[in-house]
Amino acid sequence: MGLEMRTEDGYIIQQCLDGNSAAFGLLVDKYKRGIYALAYSQVSNFHDAQDIAQEAFIKAYQNLHTLRRWDTFMGWLYRITMNVCRNWKRSSVRRPDSEFSEDQDPIQIDNISLESYRQDLIYDSIREELDSLPELYKRVLMLRYYGGLTIKEMSTFLGISTATVERQIREAHGRLKEEILTMMETMKEQYNLPSAFTFNVLEIVKNIRINPYPPIKALPLGLSLATG
């Protein structure tokens, strides 16, 4: 087995560089929830977070040949997503998350959906509370509740220790009302990425040609760059 197959991510990246764009779907499926949650923590809008997540994966695919160490893909994807978020914030286009406007006639609401309206009110309460938090607390909560990441995965994703992740989660919980945390747990399935997300990304990247530039592969345990 070659060194490029040392990690799962590395093997998939090699497949992509060899021209198998469909293999990229494995990376999208693996990281899409975390990227989506990270994007939402920056823009506070689920629709825009979906667009940002899609753009981040497309940019990652376009630039796979520039990744020098395949075992750092997760952190590299994080940085790409943050850059896309910063560009989004500089744009003037915003999309509402809710299908209801604040000045809408309450009588008309019954013609749409009282249940959807109720969920939007809950969502607005969650968003207001999250937006009141410092960014680092909001980020770990989104990755935990909506991204479904473990403490260890969050540590790798954010480039901080597991102890720091645990401390930030504790402190974030301490700043939120208990009912908000309950709402987040209840509502998290309402704002999942659409089932066609990975398919849509693959439909775009299949038309993108990438250069198979050989990076520095992930090395087996105990083997340093100076070896051999």
C-alpha positions in Angstrom: 0.0 0.0 0.0 1.5 3.4 -1.0 1.9 6.2 1.4 -0.9 8.1 -0.2 -3.3 5.4 1.1 -2.1 5.9 4.7 -5.3 7.9 5.5 -8.8 7.6 4.1 -8.8 11.3 3.1 -5.4 10.8 1.3 -6.7 7.9 -0.6 -9.8 9.7 -1.7 -7.8 12.8 -2.7 -5.5 10.6 -4.8 -8.6 9.2 -6.6 -9.8 12.7 -7.3 -6.4 13.8 -8.7 -6.4 10.7 -10.9 -9.6 11.9 -12.5 -12.3 10.2 -10.4 -14.4 13.3 -9.4 -17.1 11.0 -8.0 -14.8 10.0 -5.2 -15.0 13.6 -3.9 -18.5 12.7 -2.8 -17.0 10.7 0.1 -15.3 13.8 1.4 -18.4 15.9 1.0 -20.5 13.4 2.9 -17.8 13.1 5.6 -17.5 16.9 6.3 -20.6 18.6 5.0 -22.4 18.8 8.3 -19.4 20.4 10.0 -18.8 22.8 7.2 -22.5 23.7 7.1 -22.6 24.4 10.8 -19.4 26.4 10.6 -20.8 28.5 7.9 -24.0 29.1 9.9 -22.0 30.2 12.9 -20.6 33.0 10.7 -23.6 34.2 8.8 -26.7 33.2 11.0 -28.7 32.2 8.0 -29.3 28.5 7.0 -30.0 29.2 3.3 -26.8 31.2 2.9 -24.9 28.6 5.0 -25.9 26.0 2.4 -24.6 28.1 -0.4 -21.4 28.8 1.4 -20.9 25.1 2.2 -21.3 24.2 -1.5 -18.9 27.0 -2.6 -16.3 25.8 -0.1 -16.4 22.3 -1.3 -16.1 23.4 -4.9 -13.1 25.6 -4.1 -11.5 22.8 -2.2 -11.9 20.5 -5.2 -10.5 23.1 -7.6 -7.4 23.5 -5.4 -6.8 19.9 -4.3 -3.5 19.8 -6.2 -2.2 22.6 -4.0 -2.8 20.8 -0.7 0.7 19.8 0.5 -0.3 17.3 3.1 -3.3 15.3 2.6 -3.8 14.5 6.3 -4.5 18.2 6.9 -7.5 18.2 4.6 -10.0 18.9 7.4 -8.2 22.0 8.7 -7.6 23.2 5.1 -11.3 22.9 4.3 -12.0 24.9 7.5 -9.8 27.8 6.3 -11.4 27.7 2.8 -14.9 27.9 4.4 -13.9 30.8 6.6 -12.6 32.7 3.6 -15.8 32.1 1.7 -17.7 33.4 4.8 -15.6 36.6 4.8 -16.3 37.1 1.1 -20.0 36.6 1.8 -20.0 39.2 4.5 -18.6 41.7 2.0 -21.5 41.1 -0.4 -24.8 42.9 -0.3 -27.0 39.9 -1.0 -28.9 38.5 1.9 -31.7 35.9 1.9 -34.3 35.5 4.7 -34.4 32.2 6.5 -38.1 32.5 7.2 -40.9 32.5 4.7 -42.8 34.9 6.9 -42.2 38.6 7.2 -42.4 40.4 10.5 -45.2 42.7 9.3 -47.3 39.9 7.7 -51.0 39.9 8.6 -51.5 37.1 11.2 -54.7 36.1 9.5 -52.7 35.2 6.4 -50.4 32.9 8.4 -53.2 30.3 8.8 -53.2 30.0 5.0 -49.5 29.1 5.0 -48.8 26.9 8.0 -49.2 27.6 11.7 -46.7 24.9 12.4 -44.1 26.4 10.1 -44.8 29.8 11.7 -44.3 28.4 15.2 -41.0 26.8 14.1 -39.8 30.1 12.7 -40.5 31.8 16.0 -38.5 29.2 17.8 -35.7 29.5 15.2 -35.7 33.3 15.7 -35.4 32.9 19.4 -32.4 30.5 19.0 -30.7 32.8 16.5 -31.0 35.8 18.7 -29.5 34.0 21.7 -26.7 32.5 19.6 -25.9 35.9 18.0 -25.5 37.4 21.5 -22.6 35.0 22.2 -18.9 35.6 21.4 -18.0 34.0 18.1 -15.9 31.2 19.6 -18.8 30.0 21.8 -21.3 30.2 18.9 -19.0 28.3 16.7 -18.5 25.3 19.1 -22.2 25.1 19.8 -23.1 25.0 16.1 -20.4 22.4 15.4 -21.7 20.3 18.3 -25.5 20.6 17.8 -25.9 21.1 14.1 -22.6 19.7 12.8 -22.7 16.6 15.0 -19.0 16.6 15.6 -17.4 14.9 18.5 -15.0 16.7 20.9 -12.0 15.1 19.2 -13.3 16.0 15.7 -13.9 19.6 16.8 -10.4 19.8 18.2 -8.9 18.7 14.9 -11.3 20.8 12.9 -10.6 24.0 14.8 -6.9 23.4 15.6 -7.3 23.6 19.3 -7.0 21.1 22.2 -9.8 18.9 23.3 -9.6 20.6 26.7 -10.2 24.0 25.1 -13.1 22.6 23.1 -14.7 21.2 26.3 -14.1 24.5 28.2 -15.7 26.6 25.4 -18.7 24.3 25.3 -19.2 24.5 29.1 -18.8 28.3 29.1 -21.2 28.6 26.1 -23.8 26.5 27.9 -23.4 28.7 31.0 -24.3 31.7 28.9 -27.5 30.3 27.4 -30.9 29.7 28.9 -31.7 26.0 29.4 -34.8 26.4 27.3 -32.7 27.6 24.4 -30.4 24.6 24.6 -33.5 22.4 24.6 -34.9 24.2 21.5 -31.6 23.7 19.7 -31.7 20.0 20.4 -35.3 19.8 19.3 -34.9 21.9 16.1 -31.5 20.6 14.9 -33.1 18.1 12.5 -35.3 20.8 10.9 -32.3 22.5 9.4 -30.3 19.7 7.9 -28.7 20.1 4.5 -31.0 18.9 1.6 -30.5 15.3 0.6 -29.3 16.3 -2.8 -26.4 18.5 -1.5 -23.6 16.0 -2.3 -25.1 15.2 -5.7 -25.3 18.9 -6.5 -21.7 19.4 -5.6 -20.6 16.5 -7.7 -22.6 17.7 -10.7 -20.5 20.9 -10.6 -17.1 19.4 -9.9 -17.4 16.7 -12.6 -16.8 19.5 -15.2 -13.7 20.8 -13.4 -10.3 19.7 -14.4 -7.6 19.7 -11.6 -3.9 19.3 -11.9 -2.5 16.2 -10.3 0.3 18.0 -8.5 2.1 15.6 -6.1 1.8 16.8 -2.5 3.7 15.6 0.6 1.6 12.5 1.6 0.6 11.5 5.1 3.4 9.4 6.5 3.1 6.1 8.5 3.6 6.4 12.2 7.2 6.5 13.2 8.4 7.6 9.8 9.8 11.1 9.5 10.5 13.2 6.4 14.2 12.6 7.0 13.8 8.9 6.6 15.0 7.3 3.4 
